[in-house]
Amino acid sequence: MDKSSALEYINQMFPTEASLSGVEPLMQKIQSEIRRVDASILAAVRQQSNSGTKAKEELAAATNAVQELMYKIREIKTKAGQSETMVQEICRDIKKLDCAKRHITTTITALHRLTMLVSAVEQLQVMASKRQYKEAAAQLEAVNQLCSHFEAYRDVPKITELREKLKNIKKILKSHVYSDFTSLGTGKEAEDANLLQQLSDACLVVDALEPSVREELVKNFCSKELISYKQIFEGAELAKLDKTERRYAWIKRRLRSNEDTWKIFPPSWHVDYLLCIQFCKITRTQLVDILNNLKEKPDVATLLLALQRTLEFEEELAEKFSGGTTTARNKEQESDDENEGVEQNKIVSDIRKKYEKKVGVPNDEVQQDKDKQKDLSVPGAGFNFHGIISSCFEPYMAVYIELEEKSLVEQLDKLIQEEKWETEEGSQTHILSSSMQVFLVIRRSLKRCSALTKNQTLFNLFQVFQRILKAYATKLYARIPKAGTGIVAAATGTDGQIRTSDRDEKMICYIVNTAEYCHQTSGELAENVAKMISSQFSDKVDMSDVEDEFSAVITKALMTLVHGVETKFDAEMVAMTRVPWSTLESVGDQSEYVNGISTILSSTVPVLGSLLSPTYFQYFLDKLAASLGPRFYLNIYKCRHISETGAQQMLLDTQAVKTILLDIPALGKQTTVAASYSKFVSREMSKAEALLKVILSPVDSVANTYRALLPEGTPLEFQRILELKGLKKADQQAILEDFNKHSPSIKHPTITPTVAPPVAIASVPIVPVATQAVSATASPSMSTALTGALANREDVLARAAALGRGAATTGFKRFLALTEAAKDRKDGPFRKLFNA
């Protein structure tokens, strides 16, 4: 304890004077404790001293024990070495005797086997001379086994002599077997009943000989069997493409008639299998020569018939030698038959009916025996018969593709001629029937071709499909209403305008839906072709160009639909400029031109909403709002004088038009319209509201109001606002000078304004109608000034038109996404386009 702690402890023990009486007992207790602790310390010191001495003694004892152990180990090693030496001396003589015994045993065994080998070779020689093939085969197996024991003694003269003798015997056996097999197929087997048995025994000898002997024998046999085939079908009479079916009938008949005779061959030889392979190779070579020697293009019906019979023959071979399992081609055909409800023979029949109307194809089918044949499967043979012959037709299938394309073009023209350009009542798809018929025809053509080949020809047909679909897209594009052109259109004021009837609008919607259906189905068609075509062509199967064509049709159709609806507003826009805004006495209900706009939209939008998909209806709304909002704004500038009452009435009309535009989605019964559309309409119409508020503002504060509500406005537009307010030229000049002082960054020459009478508004495709309207109705001086002020907007519109054309190649949906995103931006070319 420190000093303060000790004092606290004492004060705690003796807090009062009375408690001091306990000091003596406490001191005695403390003294007793001190003596006890001293005794414990002394005992611990003594014990530690004794422990050190004891530890030294135990360590010395352990060291002595280790030394003693090491000595004993060395002694054991010495005795072990002595014992090993003694054992070796004892067993030395035993090892010699054991080696001698082993050598004597080996010698006796070798001499015994040598005796057996000599005897077996002599017996084999006798059997070979007597053509005792069955006994010779067994004897040859034994001799070969005995010879394997003398591989290490090849240098021994006696062994060398025996090996040479055996080699000569094998040559004799080989020559005898080859000689006997030459009589097979000559008719001798029918005369001599024992010949077949003798040849069957000879096969056992061949198996005992080297594998090369069997291969050579089978090869010679197959070549001999096919000599007559070559001679028959190389002749002028049968060396024709229309005789192809007779080739396969010949080999089938040969296999069937010789089935019993060829049982002499062991099943492991696969003679019929190898014979068919060699037949296929010869047939392919001869067919290639026939096709190359044709002086003109082959007849399509004959070519297809030969190819079909070849495919059927290859399939029969594949099934015959596949162990009875269903081949992949069979599975595919069965699946296709289930989907189509027709069999493969029906496909062939369709082809023949199509191309044999004016061509007579002789039917030289040979009657085939329908008795059950013995299973001659070749498990694990590993040879693919598919395409072994039929692939030679591939380079000559161009005529087939040409006729398929001609047929598709004719059917497409027929479908377009029969198209009514409207859908049936109650139809839910709103798609032109010709589109579904086009893909049905294409699917049938694909079905026919895929049954024949899945290589280059199928890819060429796919390219035909691309051309047909592009042609159909062109037909759809041509049906879209065009803008008026020529002298009559110019005289009637409709030059460049697109006027559409209610029937035209429905037809445009059908074209949009049809193009979208074709766009989607084209991609699915490409996927199906890529799955069935050979892998080397699957990467080349692409319908992006066709899809872009249909995207261009969609874009053109929707823009035409927008321009057609825009044209309907021409009379209402002209009526707006003819209202006597300067003489209105009071503000009433919305004006008649607003009612006209509402009537047009009420009659048009519900029909379009029911026909178009939500995506395209949304696009139509966006483009319509992008046109009508700015057009209404610029149409205010074309009015003459606007009084305060007239401005209030026009402001009421503006809010009514805004409400009409916001209610368009409900008219079209589209509940999933993007929220950005409402923001876009509100933003566009707010410009017209701001313009009217500037016109309503007092003269002394009109400049400040203009800068606050229309910060992007130009001095030219401000000058036009002053004209609308009815200010005199002198008053205008003073206000303009003051406005220019407060806007030093905008320098614009002062131009004396003149107002021309309003005329009909002309709309031009792609460029918004509002921009055209300004140039069409303004005075020459006003037009010149606006041309300079709107130069940047013309550049933006040109770029927008280019982007619109680019949408045809990059995809309509991408363009739609870009325009949708542009509505929410405050700058950029697309934003300027919407503000135009």
C-alpha positions, 0 to 999 in steps of 0.5 A, a space after each residue: 500500500 502507498 501511504 494514503 492507502 495505509 492511512 485509510 485502512 487504519 482509519 477504517 479499522 479504528 474509526 473511533 477512540 474506543 476502537 483503539 482497544 483492539 490494537 494489541 490483539 491485532 498486532 499479535 495476530 499480525 506477528 503470528 502471521 509473519 512468523 508463519 510466512 517466514 517458516 513457509 519460506 524457509 521450508 521451501 528454500 530447503 526443499 529446493 536445495 534438496 531437489 537440485 541435488 536429486 536432479 543431478 543424480 537422475 541425469 547421470 543415471 540416464 546418461 549411463 543407461 544410454 551408453 549401455 544401450 548403444 553398446 548392446 546395439 553394436 554387439 547385435 549388429 556384429 552378431 547379425 553380420 556373422 549369421 548372414 555370412 554363415 547362411 551364405 556359406 551354407 546355401 552356396 551349393 544349394 543355389 547352384 543345384 537350383 539353377 541347374 534344375 531350372 535349366 534342365 527343366 526348361 531344356 526338356 520343355 523346349 525339346 518337347 515343344 520342338 518335337 511337337 512343332 516338328 510333328 505338327 508342321 509335318 501333319 499340317 503339310 499333309 493336310 494342306 496337300 489334301 485340302 483338309 481345311 477344317 483339320 488344317 485350321 485347327 492344326 494351324 492354330 496349334 502350330 502358331 501357338 507353338 511357334 510363339 514359344 520359340 521367338 527367343 530362338 529365332 537364330 537357331 538353325 533348326 528353328 529357322 528351318 521350321 519357320 521357313 517350312 511353315 511359311 511355305 505351307 501357309 502360302 500353299 494353303 493361301 493359294 489353295 483357298 484362293 483357287 477354290 473360291 474362284 469357283 464360287 458364283 460360277 454355278 459349281 456350288 449347285 453341282 457339287 454339294 460338298 463345295 460350300 462346306 469345303 469353302 466354309 472350312 476354308 474360311 476357318 483356315 483364312 481366319 488362322 492365317 494373317 488378317 491381310 489374307 482375309 482382307 484380300 480374299 474379301 476384296 477380291 470376292 467383292 470385286 468379282 461380284 461387282 464386275 457384272 454390275 460395272 459391265 451392265 450399268 456402264 453400257 449406253 442403255 443403262 448408263 442414264 440418270 433415270 435408270 438409277 433405281 434399277 442399280 439399287 434393285 440389282 444389288 438388293 436382288 443380288 444380296 437376296 439371291 445369294 443369302 444362303 450361299 454367302 452363309 459360308 462366310 463367318 458373320 465377323 467378316 461382314 461380307 455383305 456390308 463390305 460389298 455394299 460399301 464397294 457398290 456405293 463407291 462404284 455407283 457414286 463414280 458412275 453417277 458423277 460421270 453421267 452427270 458430268 457428261 450431260 449435254 444440257 441441264 438435267 431434268 428436274 423430275 428425273 434428278 429428284 427421283 434419282 436422288 430420292 431413290 438414292 436417299 431411300 437406298 442409303 437409309 435402308 443400308 443404314 438401318 440394315 447395318 445399324 443393328 436394327 436401331 432407328 437411325 437419326 434420319 428415321 427419327 427426324 422423319 417420324 417427328 416431321 410426319 407427326 407434325 405435318 400429318 403426312 409420310 415421307 412418301 407423300 413428300 416425294 409424291 408432291 415433288 413428282 406431281 409438281 415436276 412431272 406434269 409434262 414429263 413422263 418418267 418411266 417406272 422400271 421398279 423391279 418386284 422385290 421379295 418381301 420375305 423377312 430377311 435374316 438380321 445381318 447387322 454389323 454392330 460397331 461397324 462405324 461406317 455412315 451410309 448417309 450421303 455416300 452416294 447422294 452427296 454427288 447430286 449436290 453440285 447439280 441441284 441448281 436447277 431444282 433451286 431455280 424451279 423452286 424459286 420460280 414457283 415461289 415467285 409465282 405463288 407470291 404474285 398470285 397471293 398479292 393479286 388475291 390479297 384484299 388488303 383487309 382482314 376478316 371480320 372477327 379476326 384477332 390478329 389483324 394480319 394480312 392473310 397473304 403473309 401467313 400463306 407466304 410462310 406456309 409456302 416457304 415451310 412446304 418448300 423447306 420441308 421438301 428440300 430438307 428431305 433431300 439434302 441438308 447441305 449447300 442446296 438447302 443453304 441456296 434455298 434459304 437464300 431464295 427464301 430471303 429474296 422472296 421475303 424481301 420481295 414481299 416486303 417491297 410489295 407491302 411498301 408499295 401499298 403504302 399511300 404516297 404523297 400527291 405529286 404532279 401538276 394536278 396535286 400542285 394545282 389543288 394544293 395537295 402537292 407533297 401531302 398524304 391524304 388517307 381515307 379511313 380504309 387507307 388507315 386500316 390498311 396501313 395498320 394491317 401492313 404494320 402488323 403484317 410486317 411485324 409478324 413477318 419480322 418475327 417469323 423470319 427470325 424463327 424461320 432462320 432458327 429452324 433452318 440453322 438447326 436442320 442444316 449442316 453445321 458448316 452452314 449454320 453460322 451463315 444462316 441469318 435473316 437480319 437483312 430481311 428483318 431490316 426490310 420489314 422494319 423499314 416497312 413498319 417505319 414508313 407505314 407509321 410515318 405515313 399514318 402520322 402524316 395522313 392524320 396530320 393532313 386532316 388538321 389542315 382545315 382546322 388550322 386554317 379555320 383557327 387563323 380566320 377567327 376574328 381574334 381582334 374583335 372578340 367581345 367575350 370568352 366563351 366555350 372552346 372554338 369550333 376548330 377545337 371541336 373539329 380537332 376533337 372530332 377528327 381524333 375521336 373518329 380516328 384514334 379508337 380505330 387505330 388503337 384497336 388495330 395497332 399494338 401498344 408499342 406502335 400505338 405509343 409511337 404513333 401518339 408520340 409522333 402525332 403530339 410532336 407534330 400537332 403541338 409545335 404546329 399549333 404553336 406556330 399557327 398562333 404566329 399566323 393569326 392577324 391581330 389578337 386582342 386581350 379577349 382573343 388571347 384569353 379565348 385562344 388560351 382556353 382553346 389551347 388548354 382544350 387541345 391539350 386535354 384532347 391530346 392527353 385523352 387520346 390514349 383513353 380513346 385508343 383503349 390503350 391503358 399501358 401508355 408511357 407516362 412520358 407521353 403526358 409530360 411531353 404533351 404538357 411540355 409542348 402545349 405549355 409553349 403555346 400557353 406561354 406565348 399567349 401569356 406573353 401576348 396578354 401581358 402589358 406593353 411595358 412589361 412584354 419584353 420581360 415577360 417574353 424573356 421569362 416565359 420564352 427564354 429560347 425565343 428570338 428577336 424575330 419571334 418577339 417582333 411578331 408578338 408585337 404585331 399580334 398585339 396590334 402595336 404601331 410600327 413606331 412603338 414596335 421599334 422602340 420596344 425592339 431596341 430596348 429588347 435588343 439592348 437587354 439581349 446583346 448576345 442575339 443580334 438580328 436586323 429589324 425588318 418591317 413586318 407585313 402579314 399575308 393572308 393565310 393559305 392552305 397548309 402543305 405538309 411534306 413527309 418526314 419534315 414536320 408540318 409546322 415548319 412547312 406551314 411557316 414558310 408557306 404562309 408568311 410574307 416574303 420578308 417574313 419568310 426570309 427572316 425565318 429562314 435565317 432564324 430557323 437554319 439550325 432547325 432545318 439542319 436538325 430536321 435533315 439529320 432527323 430524316 437521316 436517322 429515320 432512314 437509318 432506322 430501316 437498317 438498324 431496326 425500328 425498335 431501336 429508333 423508337 427507343 431513341 425517340 422515346 428517350 429524346 423526349 425527356 432530354 433538354 438538349 441534343 438534336 432529337 430534343 430540337 426535333 421535338 421542339 421544331 
